[in-house]
Amino acid sequence: MEDITVEELKEKLDKKEQFPFIDVREEWEYEEDNLGALNIPLGQLPHSLEEIEKYKDQEIVVHCRSGARSGNAKKFLEEKGYSKVRNVLGGILAFRELEEEE
């Protein structure tokens, strides 16, 4: 599935759309700044599949700091049968940058 831009993500969040949204950064990063996503650090993702199993057939949005870890999370989830995973391009850094521009 195609990745998602920060503009598309912001639109979804502004509209208060309900969708599975996962932040794969470490807990301390999440505590410093987050977008309200479910925090499952990348290293814990293989042990947390049970938690997100119910979203298997839904569009899932994953993000991290810059898009690299969430890209890995997307690949991992796709290998586990999740077919609608979208990585936030540029991560939270690009999202915050977009907000500053507005």
GROMACS elastic network, one bead per residue, 0.5 to 0.9 nm:
[ bonds ]
;  ai    aj funct       b0    kb
    1    59     6  0.89749   500
    1    83     6  0.69014   500
    1    84     6  0.55725   500
    1    85     6  0.62006   500
    1    86     6  0.63013   500
    2    84     6  0.84957   500
    2    85     6  0.80566   500
    2    86     6  0.61202   500
    2    87     6  0.80110   500
    3    61     6  0.85689   500
    3    85     6  0.77768   500
    3    88     6  0.62437   500
    3    89     6  0.67286   500
    4     7     6  0.81930   500
    4     8     6  0.62975   500
    4     9     6  0.67475   500
    4    61     6  0.78348   500
    4    86     6  0.57819   500
    4    87     6  0.58741   500
    4    88     6  0.50009   500
    4    89     6  0.61513   500
    5     8     6  0.52480   500
    5     9     6  0.63045   500
    5    10     6  0.86393   500
    5    87     6  0.83334   500
    5    88     6  0.57647   500
    5    89     6  0.53571   500
    5    90     6  0.78484   500
    5    91     6  0.89412   500
    5    95     6  0.88007   500
    6    10     6  0.59682   500
    6    11     6  0.85092   500
    6    88     6  0.63495   500
    6    89     6  0.66175   500
    6    90     6  0.74232   500
    6    91     6  0.75751   500
    6    92     6  0.82990   500
    6    94     6  0.66548   500
    6    95     6  0.52976   500
    6    96     6  0.89884   500
    6    98     6  0.74293   500
    7    10     6  0.51516   500
    7    11     6  0.62753   500
    7    12     6  0.87707   500
    7    95     6  0.77604   500
    7    98     6  0.75709   500
    8    11     6  0.51310   500
    8    12     6  0.63500   500
    8    13     6  0.87564   500
    9    12     6  0.50919   500
    9    13     6  0.62032   500
    9    14     6  0.85112   500
    9    61     6  0.86164   500
    9    88     6  0.75828   500
    9    95     6  0.83775   500
   10    13     6  0.50732   500
   10    14     6  0.59109   500
   10    15     6  0.84584   500
   10    95     6  0.76702   500
   10    98     6  0.88801   500
   10    99     6  0.87771   500
   11    14     6  0.50770   500
   11    15     6  0.61234   500
   11    16     6  0.85390   500
   11    17     6  0.87814   500
   12    15     6  0.52271   500
   12    16     6  0.62481   500
   12    17     6  0.53810   500
   12    18     6  0.82926   500
   12    19     6  0.87850   500
   13    17     6  0.60482   500
   13    18     6  0.84104   500
   13    35     6  0.89149   500
   14    17     6  0.77233   500
   18    21     6  0.87456   500
   19    55     6  0.88702   500
   19    58     6  0.78677   500
   19    59     6  0.69831   500
   19    60     6  0.66885   500
   19    61     6  0.76162   500
   20    37     6  0.80074   500
   20    38     6  0.81152   500
   20    52     6  0.83243   500
   20    55     6  0.67370   500
   20    58     6  0.75914   500
   20    59     6  0.69753   500
   20    61     6  0.62747   500
   20    62     6  0.84581   500
   21    36     6  0.82100   500
   21    38     6  0.61595   500
   21    39     6  0.88581   500
   21    59     6  0.89852   500
   21    60     6  0.59430   500
   21    62     6  0.58758   500
   21    63     6  0.79792   500
   22    36     6  0.88390   500
   22    37     6  0.50879   500
   22    39     6  0.59434   500
   22    40     6  0.66754   500
   22    60     6  0.75686   500
   22    61     6  0.62337   500
   22    63     6  0.63776   500
   22    64     6  0.86275   500
   22    70     6  0.88539   500
   23    26     6  0.85954   500
   23    30     6  0.76788   500
   23    34     6  0.80674   500
   23    35     6  0.83310   500
   23    36     6  0.85176   500
   23    37     6  0.55963   500
   23    38     6  0.58504   500
   23    40     6  0.60954   500
   23    41     6  0.70888   500
   23    42     6  0.85417   500
   23    61     6  0.86343   500
   23    62     6  0.58374   500
   23    63     6  0.50205   500
   23    64     6  0.56479   500
   23    65     6  0.88719   500
   23    70     6  0.78142   500
   24    27     6  0.87963   500
   24    30     6  0.87574   500
   24    38     6  0.84577   500
   24    39     6  0.60801   500
   24    40     6  0.50898   500
   24    43     6  0.83328   500
   24    44     6  0.86880   500
   24    45     6  0.78988   500
   24    62     6  0.70414   500
   24    63     6  0.62498   500
   24    64     6  0.54349   500
   24    65     6  0.86668   500
   24    69     6  0.69166   500
   24    70     6  0.62465   500
   24    73     6  0.74987   500
   25    28     6  0.82081   500
   25    29     6  0.61544   500
   25    30     6  0.63870   500
   25    39     6  0.71721   500
   25    40     6  0.71957   500
   25    42     6  0.65696   500
   25    63     6  0.78780   500
   25    64     6  0.52102   500
   25    65     6  0.68327   500
   25    69     6  0.76238   500
   25    70     6  0.83490   500
   26    29     6  0.53633   500
   26    30     6  0.63493   500
   26    31     6  0.87843   500
   26    39     6  0.79368   500
   26    40     6  0.77429   500
   26    42     6  0.76253   500
   26    43     6  0.87073   500
   26    64     6  0.89312   500
   27    31     6  0.61160   500
   27    32     6  0.87099   500
   27    39     6  0.70954   500
   27    40     6  0.80810   500
   27    41     6  0.68790   500
   28    31     6  0.50452   500
   28    32     6  0.63500   500
   28    33     6  0.89215   500
   29    32     6  0.52164   500
   29    33     6  0.65410   500
   29    34     6  0.79763   500
   29    65     6  0.84409   500
   30    33     6  0.53645   500
   30    34     6  0.52341   500
   30    35     6  0.86223   500
   30    39     6  0.70235   500
   31    34     6  0.68161   500
   33    92     6  0.86783   500
   34    37     6  0.71212   500
   34    39     6  0.89233   500
   34    92     6  0.79152   500
   35    92     6  0.80112   500
   36    39     6  0.85043   500
   37    62     6  0.85978   500
   37    63     6  0.87059   500
   40    43     6  0.82048   500
   40    44     6  0.62764   500
   40    45     6  0.60814   500
   40    48     6  0.74738   500
   41    44     6  0.53592   500
   41    45     6  0.63848   500
   42    45     6  0.51629   500
   42    46     6  0.80688   500
   42    69     6  0.68363   500
   42    70     6  0.77064   500
   42    72     6  0.81892   500
   42    73     6  0.64868   500
   43    46     6  0.71651   500
   43    47     6  0.83886   500
   44    47     6  0.54023   500
   44    48     6  0.62490   500
   45    49     6  0.64405   500
   45    73     6  0.76680   500
   45    76     6  0.87651   500
   45    77     6  0.88248   500
   46    49     6  0.59816   500
   46    76     6  0.83417   500
   46    77     6  0.88215   500
   47    50     6  0.76689   500
   47    51     6  0.89049   500
   48    51     6  0.53816   500
   48    52     6  0.70545   500
   48    53     6  0.88510   500
   49    52     6  0.53336   500
   49    53     6  0.57913   500
   49    77     6  0.87311   500
   50    53     6  0.51286   500
   50    54     6  0.80770   500
   51    54     6  0.75779   500
   52    55     6  0.55699   500
   52    56     6  0.71673   500
   53    56     6  0.54004   500
   53    57     6  0.88630   500
   53    82     6  0.89629   500
   54    57     6  0.77637   500
   54    58     6  0.84545   500
   55    58     6  0.51357   500
   55    59     6  0.75982   500
   55    60     6  0.71384   500
   55    82     6  0.83452   500
   56    59     6  0.80949   500
   56    60     6  0.81247   500
   56    81     6  0.74248   500
   56    82     6  0.52047   500
   56    83     6  0.75163   500
   56    84     6  0.78985   500
   57    60     6  0.87017   500
   57    82     6  0.67684   500
   57    83     6  0.70813   500
   57    84     6  0.69237   500
   58    82     6  0.83715   500
   58    83     6  0.83255   500
   58    84     6  0.62581   500
   58    85     6  0.82689   500
   59    82     6  0.88529   500
   59    83     6  0.80834   500
   59    85     6  0.58057   500
   59    86     6  0.72208   500
   60    82     6  0.85329   500
   60    84     6  0.61503   500
   60    86     6  0.61154   500
   60    87     6  0.85916   500
   61    74     6  0.88278   500
   61    84     6  0.85617   500
   61    85     6  0.59432   500
   61    87     6  0.59648   500
   61    88     6  0.69609   500
   62    67     6  0.87559   500
   62    70     6  0.56239   500
   62    71     6  0.81054   500
   62    73     6  0.74225   500
   62    74     6  0.71442   500
   62    85     6  0.72474   500
   62    86     6  0.62375   500
   62    87     6  0.50942   500
   62    88     6  0.62548   500
   62    91     6  0.88860   500
   63    66     6  0.78997   500
   63    67     6  0.62141   500
   63    68     6  0.87082   500
   63    69     6  0.77365   500
   63    70     6  0.50020   500
   63    71     6  0.80902   500
   63    73     6  0.87679   500
   63    86     6  0.86616   500
   63    87     6  0.59644   500
   63    88     6  0.51772   500
   63    89     6  0.80009   500
   63    90     6  0.85580   500
   63    91     6  0.54672   500
   63    92     6  0.70650   500
   64    67     6  0.55759   500
   64    68     6  0.72862   500
   64    69     6  0.61065   500
   64    70     6  0.54549   500
   64    71     6  0.87525   500
   64    87     6  0.88353   500
   64    88     6  0.78246   500
   64    90     6  0.84110   500
   64    91     6  0.51554   500
   64    92     6  0.62272   500
   64    93     6  0.86627   500
   65    68     6  0.78127   500
   65    69     6  0.78888   500
   65    70     6  0.84606   500
   65    90     6  0.74648   500
   65    92     6  0.50539   500
   65    93     6  0.58876   500
   65    94     6  0.85623   500
   66    69     6  0.77411   500
   66    70     6  0.82654   500
   66    88     6  0.84304   500
   66    89     6  0.73311   500
   66    92     6  0.63766   500
   66    93     6  0.59929   500
   66    94     6  0.73005   500
   67    70     6  0.53127   500
   67    71     6  0.59032   500
   67    72     6  0.87653   500
   67    87     6  0.68701   500
   67    88     6  0.61402   500
   67    89     6  0.54307   500
   67    92     6  0.81287   500
   67    93     6  0.89916   500
   68    71     6  0.50304   500
   68    72     6  0.65235   500
   68    73     6  0.87473   500
   68    89     6  0.87307   500
   68    90     6  0.82860   500
   68    91     6  0.81804   500
   69    72     6  0.50528   500
   69    73     6  0.61908   500
   69    74     6  0.86160   500
   70    74     6  0.60155   500
   70    75     6  0.85890   500
   70    86     6  0.88985   500
   70    87     6  0.59162   500
   70    88     6  0.74782   500
   70    89     6  0.89831   500
   70    91     6  0.80772   500
   71    74     6  0.50745   500
   71    75     6  0.64033   500
   71    76     6  0.86926   500
   71    86     6  0.86091   500
   71    87     6  0.58668   500
   71    88     6  0.83364   500
   71    89     6  0.86991   500
   72    75     6  0.51360   500
   72    76     6  0.61647   500
   72    77     6  0.86213   500
   73    76     6  0.50372   500
   73    77     6  0.60770   500
   73    78     6  0.84821   500
   73    87     6  0.83939   500
   74    77     6  0.52005   500
   74    78     6  0.60672   500
   74    79     6  0.86002   500
   74    82     6  0.85686   500
   74    85     6  0.58725   500
   74    86     6  0.68946   500
   74    87     6  0.64642   500
   75    78     6  0.51284   500
   75    79     6  0.62369   500
   75    80     6  0.87512   500
   75    85     6  0.86280   500
   76    79     6  0.51629   500
   76    80     6  0.64766   500
   76    82     6  0.88214   500
   77    81     6  0.65040   500
   77    82     6  0.53336   500
   77    83     6  0.79330   500
   77    85     6  0.74113   500
   78    81     6  0.51439   500
   78    83     6  0.56178   500
   78    84     6  0.79787   500
   78    85     6  0.71508   500
   79    82     6  0.72156   500
   79    83     6  0.87280   500
   80    83     6  0.87689   500
   82    85     6  0.65573   500
   86    89     6  0.89865   500
   87    90     6  0.89601   500
   87    91     6  0.82225   500
   88    91     6  0.53575   500
   88    92     6  0.81385   500
   88    95     6  0.88569   500
   89    92     6  0.88870   500
   89    94     6  0.76943   500
   90    93     6  0.63524   500
   90    95     6  0.73918   500
   91    94     6  0.56179   500
   91    95     6  0.64292   500
   91    96     6  0.88955   500
   92    96     6  0.60292   500
   92    97     6  0.83950   500
   93    96     6  0.53704   500
   93    97     6  0.62050   500
   93    98     6  0.87145   500
   94    98     6  0.61501   500
   94    99     6  0.87106   500
   95    98     6  0.51575   500
   95    99     6  0.64303   500
   95   100     6  0.88429   500
   96    99     6  0.50392   500
   96   100     6  0.63048   500
   96   101     6  0.87898   500
   97   100     6  0.51343   500
   97   101     6  0.64302   500
   98   101     6  0.51852   500
   98   102     6  0.66591   500
   99   102     6  0.53407   500
